[in-house]
Amino acid sequence: MSGSIEYRIRNAKVKCTGKLCRQVISYSEFTFFAINDEGGMILECESCKQILAVKMSNPVESSVLGAEKIDVFEGYDDAALFFKYGLVESDVIAVAGIEYKTAEKKPLGWPFGNVPIYFDNEVDFESLAFKELAKAATDLNKEFKNYVNWYVKGQDCKRIFVVLNFHSEGTGQRAIFSKNIEFEGQLNIKDLLMVHHSSADLSCNVDGLYSKDQCFVFLQKLLLRWMHIADSVLLVVPFVGYPYKGQAEKNVELWEFLDTHTDLKKTQVLTRKATFGLYRSSAATATIPYEVMEEWDFLPDLQKSLHESGKPFFQASHAKFYAGIFKGRVEVLSGSYNLHKGPSMENIVFRNYSTEEFANRYTDRLGDSFMVESEDDIPIYYFMVVDEKVINGERQPFSEFEKLYLR
C-alpha cells in the first residue's frame, strides 16, 4: 500500500456465530479517503472452525485475529459465495459487536535516575555504559543495517545483544545491552536495555532500607534483566496497589507495569485472590468494567492468564519475593516489598542461590503452586564492540552466549 494514500483504520471485534463458541474475532478495517471497495471477509474461526462472513469495506487490505481469512467478496453480489460456503443469514455479521482504539505500544526504556543497580564504590556503571554506548552509535547502527539482510531472509534472531567493552580510568569494563526485535524498524540501538555489567555485584548493591519508589525501580531493572537473560521468572507478590479511594488508576498502572515487564511464556505470578479482585474493581473505575474486557478479549495477557489458568491463588502466605531462574543458579529479590509506590520505607535484599538452595528455601514450600516453565534455547545475534568500534557480529544459541559473557 503506497505511503501517499491517505486512510484510517477502524479496529473492531465480533463474536463467532458458532452456537457453543465464545471466540472473539478482532479485525482492522482500512477506509480510504477516496474510493472504497464494499464487501466483506469469509472467515474460519480458529477455535471451532465455524465459517462466517463479516461485511466491511476493503476486505482485501483488512487483517484479522482469531480467525483465518479464507475468502473475500466485493460489492453486494455475495449470494453465490455464501452458497459456496453454506452460510445462512445468522452466519453473516453486518455490524461490529464493538469498536475500539489501540494505544500505541511504547518501547520499554531504561529507568535512569538515582537508583542504579550496576555500580561499585559509588561509580554509576549505568550512566557510564550508556555514554559509551552513545559513542559507538554510528558504527553500531551501520552494523544493524547490515544485519537487515539476515533479518529479511528469514534467518533472523528475535533478540539482539551488544557486548560493549571500554576503559574508564584505566580499568577495563564490559556492559551488555539487549532488545527484542519485532519488526525491521527496530534494528538500531534505540531502546537498548542494560542487562549486565562485569564489575557490578548485585548482592552487595541491593541490601538495606529503601523507599517504595526505590524498590520499584530496583524491581523494574531486574525484570528487564530477567526478561532478556533468565530462563524463567517467578514473582510472588501478595499485594498489588491499595484498596483506598482514589487509587484505582494507580492500581491498574501497577498491573500494566507487570504485564509489560514480563514475558508471559516464561513467567508465573502468584498473588492473593483479593488482590486480583482489587484489580477487577479498579479496572471498572479507571478503564472499562472487567466483565466487558473479558467478554471482548481486552484483558492484558498477564491478567488473562490469571483469569483462565485454573490455578489456585496463593492465599496462605504473606511472603514476597521476585526470582530470575537461570541454569544452575537463581537471583532473588526478597524482603517486605509488595508492588506499591510511595515514600515509606521497606527492607529488601538481593541474593544468589544455587538451584538446589532455592528449591529448599523457596519453591519446595510453594508446593503445586510453582509451575513456571523455562524459555527454550533461542538463537540470538550479538555485536562485539571494543573501544567504540564493532569488531564482529555473530549468531549463536543463547546458552552459548550466556556461558561466554553472562557468568
C-alpha positions as CSV (number, residue, x, y, z in Angstrom):
1,M,0.0,0.0,0.0
2,S,1.5,3.3,-1.0
3,G,2.5,5.6,1.7
4,S,0.9,8.5,-0.2
5,I,-2.6,7.0,0.1
6,E,-4.5,8.5,3.0
7,Y,-6.6,6.1,5.0
8,R,-7.8,5.5,8.5
9,I,-8.0,2.2,10.4
10,R,-11.1,1.1,12.3
11,N,-10.5,-1.7,14.8
12,A,-13.5,-3.8,15.7
13,K,-14.4,-7.1,17.3
14,V,-17.2,-9.6,16.5
15,K,-18.1,-13.0,18.0
16,C,-18.0,-16.3,16.2
17,T,-21.5,-17.4,15.1
18,G,-20.9,-21.0,16.3
19,K,-23.6,-22.0,18.8
20,L,-21.3,-23.1,21.6
21,C,-18.3,-21.0,20.6
22,R,-17.2,-17.9,22.6
23,Q,-14.3,-17.0,20.3
24,V,-13.8,-13.2,19.9
25,I,-12.5,-12.2,16.4
26,S,-10.7,-8.9,16.0
27,Y,-10.2,-7.2,12.7
28,S,-8.8,-4.0,11.3
29,E,-10.7,-2.3,8.5
30,F,-9.0,0.1,6.2
31,T,-11.1,3.1,5.0
32,F,-9.5,5.3,2.3
33,F,-10.4,9.0,1.9
34,A,-11.2,8.4,-1.8
35,I,-12.8,5.3,-3.2
36,N,-13.6,2.2,-1.1
37,D,-14.5,-1.3,-2.1
38,E,-17.5,-2.5,-0.2
39,G,-17.8,-6.2,0.6
40,G,-16.6,-8.4,3.3
41,M,-14.5,-11.3,4.5
42,I,-15.2,-15.0,4.7
43,L,-13.6,-16.3,7.9
44,E,-13.0,-19.7,9.5
45,C,-13.0,-19.5,13.4
46,E,-9.7,-20.7,14.8
47,S,-11.4,-22.2,17.8
48,C,-14.4,-24.2,16.4
49,K,-13.8,-23.9,12.6
50,Q,-17.2,-22.3,12.0
51,I,-17.4,-20.4,8.7
52,L,-18.9,-16.9,8.9
53,A,-18.9,-13.7,7.0
54,V,-18.2,-10.1,8.1
55,K,-19.4,-7.3,6.0
56,M,-16.9,-4.3,5.7
57,S,-15.0,-2.0,3.4
58,N,-11.8,-3.0,1.6
59,P,-11.7,-6.6,2.8
60,V,-8.5,-7.4,0.7
61,E,-6.5,-4.9,2.7
62,S,-8.0,-5.7,6.1
63,S,-6.4,-8.0,8.7
64,V,-7.9,-10.4,11.2
65,L,-7.0,-12.2,14.5
66,G,-8.9,-15.1,16.0
67,A,-9.9,-16.5,12.6
68,E,-8.4,-17.2,9.2
69,K,-9.5,-15.1,6.2
70,I,-10.2,-17.8,3.6
71,D,-12.0,-15.6,1.0
72,V,-13.3,-12.1,0.3
73,F,-16.3,-10.7,-1.5
74,E,-16.6,-7.2,-3.0
75,G,-19.8,-5.4,-3.9
76,Y,-23.2,-6.7,-2.9
77,D,-23.4,-9.8,-5.2
78,D,-22.4,-12.2,-2.4
79,A,-25.2,-14.8,-2.7
80,A,-23.0,-17.3,-4.8
81,L,-20.1,-17.1,-2.3
82,F,-22.4,-17.5,0.7
83,F,-23.9,-20.6,-1.1
84,K,-20.4,-22.0,-1.7
85,Y,-19.6,-21.9,2.0
86,G,-23.0,-22.9,3.2
87,L,-23.7,-19.7,5.0
88,V,-27.1,-18.8,6.4
89,E,-28.3,-15.4,7.5
90,S,-27.2,-15.9,11.1
91,D,-23.7,-16.5,9.9
92,V,-23.4,-13.1,8.2
93,I,-22.4,-10.2,10.5
94,A,-23.2,-6.8,9.2
95,V,-22.4,-4.6,12.3
96,A,-19.4,-5.0,14.5
97,G,-20.0,-6.0,18.1
98,I,-17.7,-3.4,19.4
99,E,-15.2,-0.8,18.1
100,Y,-12.1,0.3,19.9
101,K,-8.9,2.4,19.6
102,T,-5.5,0.8,20.1
103,A,-3.0,2.6,22.3
104,E,0.4,3.0,20.8
105,K,2.8,0.4,22.2
106,K,5.6,2.2,23.9
107,P,9.1,0.7,24.0
108,L,10.4,-0.2,27.4
109,G,13.0,2.4,28.2
110,W,15.8,2.3,30.8
111,P,14.7,3.9,34.1
112,F,17.6,6.3,34.8
113,G,17.7,8.3,38.0
114,N,19.5,8.0,41.3
115,V,18.7,4.3,41.8
116,P,21.4,2.3,39.9
117,I,21.8,-1.4,40.5
118,Y,25.0,-1.7,38.4
119,F,27.6,0.3,40.5
120,D,30.7,-0.1,42.6
121,N,32.3,2.3,45.1
122,E,29.8,4.9,44.1
123,V,30.7,4.7,40.4
124,D,27.4,4.6,38.4
125,F,28.2,2.0,35.8
126,E,24.8,2.5,34.2
127,S,25.3,6.2,33.2
128,L,28.9,5.4,32.2
129,A,27.9,2.5,30.0
130,F,25.1,4.3,28.2
131,K,27.5,7.2,27.5
132,E,30.0,4.8,26.0
133,L,27.2,3.1,24.0
134,A,26.3,6.5,22.5
135,K,29.9,6.9,21.3
136,A,29.6,3.7,19.4
137,A,26.2,4.6,17.9
138,T,27.3,5.4,14.4
139,D,29.2,2.1,14.0
140,L,26.5,0.0,15.7
141,N,23.7,1.5,13.6
142,K,25.7,0.7,10.4
143,E,26.0,-2.9,11.6
144,F,22.4,-3.1,12.4
145,K,21.6,-2.1,8.8
146,N,23.9,-4.8,7.6
147,Y,22.0,-7.3,9.8
148,V,18.8,-6.4,7.9
149,N,20.0,-8.8,5.2
150,W,19.8,-11.7,7.6
151,Y,16.5,-10.4,9.1
152,V,14.7,-10.1,5.7
153,K,16.0,-13.5,4.5
154,G,14.3,-15.2,7.5
155,Q,17.5,-16.2,9.3
156,D,16.7,-13.6,11.9
157,C,17.0,-13.7,15.7
158,K,14.3,-12.1,17.7
159,R,16.8,-10.9,20.4
160,I,19.9,-8.8,19.9
161,F,22.7,-8.2,22.3
162,V,25.5,-5.7,22.3
163,V,28.7,-6.6,24.2
164,L,30.3,-3.2,25.0
165,N,34.0,-3.3,26.0
166,F,35.5,0.0,27.1
167,H,38.0,1.6,29.5
168,S,37.3,4.0,32.3
169,E,40.0,5.5,34.5
170,G,42.4,2.8,33.2
171,T,40.1,-0.1,34.1
172,G,38.6,-2.4,31.5
173,Q,34.8,-2.8,31.7
174,R,32.2,-4.8,29.9
175,A,28.5,-3.8,29.8
176,I,25.9,-5.9,28.0
177,F,22.7,-4.5,26.4
178,S,19.8,-6.2,24.8
179,K,16.5,-5.6,23.0
180,N,13.8,-7.8,21.5
181,I,13.2,-7.3,17.7
182,E,9.6,-7.5,16.5
183,F,9.9,-5.6,13.2
184,E,12.7,-4.3,10.9
185,G,12.4,-0.7,12.1
186,Q,13.7,-1.7,15.5
187,L,17.1,-2.7,14.1
188,N,19.1,0.2,15.7
189,I,20.5,1.0,19.1
190,K,17.4,2.9,20.2
191,D,15.8,1.5,23.4
192,L,18.6,-1.0,24.2
193,L,18.3,-2.1,27.8
194,M,21.3,-2.8,30.1
195,V,21.2,-6.4,31.4
196,H,24.7,-7.0,32.8
197,H,27.9,-5.3,33.9
198,S,31.1,-7.3,34.6
199,S,32.1,-5.3,37.7
200,A,28.8,-5.0,39.5
201,D,28.0,-7.3,42.4
202,L,24.2,-7.0,42.8
203,S,24.3,-8.9,46.1
204,C,26.3,-6.0,47.6
205,N,24.4,-3.3,45.8
206,V,20.8,-4.1,46.8
207,D,20.6,-4.7,50.5
208,G,19.0,-2.4,53.1
209,L,16.2,0.0,53.7
210,Y,14.8,1.8,50.7
211,S,11.6,3.8,49.9
212,K,8.9,2.0,48.0
213,D,9.8,4.2,44.9
214,Q,13.4,3.0,45.1
215,C,12.3,-0.6,45.5
216,F,10.0,-0.2,42.4
217,V,13.0,0.9,40.3
218,F,15.2,-2.0,41.6
219,L,12.4,-4.4,40.6
220,Q,11.9,-2.7,37.2
221,K,15.6,-3.1,36.3
222,L,15.7,-6.7,37.5
223,L,12.6,-7.6,35.5
224,L,14.2,-6.1,32.4
225,R,17.3,-8.1,33.1
226,W,15.4,-11.3,33.6
227,M,13.1,-10.8,30.6
228,H,16.2,-10.9,28.4
229,I,18.6,-13.4,30.1
230,A,16.8,-15.6,32.6
231,D,15.3,-19.0,31.7
232,S,12.2,-18.3,33.8
233,V,10.8,-15.8,36.3
234,L,8.7,-16.3,39.4
235,L,7.0,-13.4,41.1
236,V,5.4,-14.0,44.5
237,V,3.6,-10.8,45.4
238,P,0.6,-10.9,47.8
239,F,-0.5,-7.3,47.3
240,V,-0.5,-5.0,44.3
241,G,-1.7,-1.5,44.9
242,Y,-4.0,-0.2,47.7
243,P,-7.8,-0.6,48.3
244,Y,-8.2,3.1,49.1
245,K,-10.4,5.6,47.5
246,G,-8.8,7.4,44.5
247,Q,-6.2,4.6,44.0
248,A,-8.0,2.8,41.1
249,E,-5.9,4.3,38.3
250,K,-2.6,3.8,40.1
251,N,-3.6,0.1,40.8
252,V,-4.3,-0.5,37.1
253,E,-1.0,1.1,36.2
254,L,0.9,-1.3,38.5
255,W,-0.8,-4.3,36.8
256,E,0.1,-2.8,33.4
257,F,3.7,-2.5,34.6
258,L,3.8,-6.2,35.4
259,D,2.2,-7.0,32.1
260,T,4.7,-5.0,30.1
261,H,7.8,-6.0,32.1
262,T,7.3,-9.8,31.9
263,D,7.4,-12.4,29.2
264,L,4.4,-14.5,30.0
265,K,5.8,-17.6,28.2
266,K,8.4,-17.9,31.0
267,T,6.8,-16.1,33.9
268,Q,4.5,-17.1,36.8
269,V,2.9,-14.6,39.1
270,L,1.5,-15.8,42.4
271,T,-0.8,-13.5,44.3
272,R,-3.9,-13.5,46.5
273,K,-7.5,-13.8,45.2
274,A,-8.4,-10.5,46.9
275,T,-5.5,-8.7,45.2
276,F,-6.8,-9.8,41.8
277,G,-10.3,-8.8,42.9
278,L,-8.9,-5.3,43.6
279,Y,-7.6,-5.2,40.0
280,R,-11.0,-6.1,38.7
281,S,-12.8,-3.3,40.7
282,S,-10.0,-0.8,39.9
283,A,-10.3,-1.5,36.2
284,A,-14.1,-0.9,36.4
285,T,-13.4,2.6,37.8
286,A,-10.3,3.5,35.8
287,T,-10.9,2.0,32.4
288,I,-13.9,-0.3,31.5
289,P,-15.7,-3.0,33.5
290,Y,-13.7,-6.2,33.9
291,E,-16.6,-8.2,32.5
292,V,-16.6,-6.2,29.3
293,M,-12.8,-6.7,29.0
294,E,-13.3,-10.4,29.5
295,E,-16.2,-10.7,27.1
296,W,-14.5,-8.9,24.3
297,D,-11.0,-10.2,24.9
298,F,-9.4,-6.9,26.0
299,L,-7.7,-8.4,29.1
300,P,-4.0,-7.9,29.1
301,D,-2.0,-11.1,28.8
302,L,-1.0,-11.5,32.4
303,Q,-4.4,-10.8,33.8
304,K,-6.0,-13.1,31.2
305,S,-3.6,-15.9,32.3
306,L,-4.6,-15.5,36.0
307,H,-8.2,-15.5,35.0
308,E,-8.1,-18.5,32.7
309,S,-5.3,-20.7,34.2
310,G,-7.4,-22.5,36.7
311,K,-4.5,-22.4,39.2
312,P,-5.4,-21.6,42.8
313,F,-4.4,-18.2,44.1
314,F,-1.7,-18.2,46.7
315,Q,-3.7,-17.5,49.8
316,A,-1.8,-18.9,52.8
317,S,1.2,-16.6,52.7
318,H,2.4,-13.0,53.0
319,A,5.8,-14.0,51.6
320,K,7.1,-11.7,48.9
321,F,10.0,-12.4,46.6
322,Y,10.9,-12.0,42.9
323,A,13.2,-14.5,41.3
324,G,15.1,-14.8,38.0
325,I,15.9,-18.5,37.4
326,F,19.0,-19.5,35.4
327,K,20.7,-22.8,34.7
328,G,22.3,-23.8,37.9
329,R,21.6,-20.6,39.8
330,V,18.8,-18.2,40.9
331,E,18.7,-14.5,41.6
332,V,16.2,-13.4,44.3
333,L,15.0,-10.1,45.4
334,S,13.2,-10.5,48.8
335,G,12.0,-8.6,51.8
336,S,9.0,-6.6,52.9
337,Y,8.2,-5.0,49.5
338,N,4.9,-5.6,47.8
339,L,4.2,-3.9,44.5
340,H,3.5,-0.4,45.6
341,K,4.8,3.1,45.1
342,G,5.4,5.8,47.7
343,P,8.0,7.4,50.1
344,S,7.6,5.0,53.1
345,M,10.5,2.5,53.7
346,E,10.8,-1.2,53.0
347,N,13.7,-3.6,53.6
348,I,14.9,-5.7,50.6
349,V,18.0,-7.8,49.8
350,F,19.3,-9.3,46.6
351,R,20.9,-12.8,46.8
352,N,22.2,-15.5,44.6
353,Y,21.4,-19.2,45.2
354,S,22.1,-22.5,43.6
355,T,19.0,-24.1,42.1
356,E,19.1,-26.6,45.0
357,E,19.3,-23.9,47.7
358,F,16.4,-22.0,46.0
359,A,14.3,-25.1,45.9
360,N,15.0,-26.0,49.5
361,R,14.3,-22.4,50.8
362,Y,11.6,-21.3,48.5
363,T,9.9,-23.4,45.8
364,D,9.6,-26.7,47.7
365,R,7.5,-24.8,50.2
366,L,5.2,-23.5,47.5
367,G,4.1,-27.0,46.6
368,D,2.0,-27.3,43.4
369,S,1.6,-23.6,43.1
370,F,5.0,-23.4,41.5
371,M,4.7,-24.4,37.8
372,V,6.7,-21.9,35.9
373,E,8.3,-23.1,32.6
374,S,11.7,-22.3,31.2
375,E,12.4,-20.5,28.0
376,D,13.7,-22.5,25.1
377,D,17.3,-22.1,24.0
378,I,16.6,-19.4,21.4
379,P,19.0,-18.2,18.7
380,I,20.4,-14.7,19.4
381,Y,22.6,-12.3,17.5
382,Y,25.3,-10.2,19.2
383,F,27.6,-7.4,18.2
384,M,31.0,-7.1,19.9
385,V,32.2,-3.5,20.5
386,V,35.7,-2.7,21.6
387,D,36.7,1.0,22.2
388,E,33.7,2.4,20.2
389,K,34.1,0.1,17.2
390,V,32.2,-3.0,16.2
391,I,34.7,-5.7,15.6
392,N,32.4,-8.6,14.8
393,G,28.8,-9.9,14.9
394,E,27.7,-13.5,15.4
395,R,24.6,-15.6,15.6
396,Q,24.6,-18.4,18.2
397,P,22.3,-20.2,20.7
398,F,21.7,-18.1,23.8
399,S,23.1,-20.8,26.0
400,E,26.5,-20.4,24.4
401,F,26.3,-16.6,24.7
402,E,25.4,-16.9,28.3
403,K,28.4,-19.2,29.1
404,L,30.8,-16.7,27.4
405,Y,29.5,-13.3,28.6
406,L,26.9,-13.6,31.4
407,R,28.6,-15.7,34.1
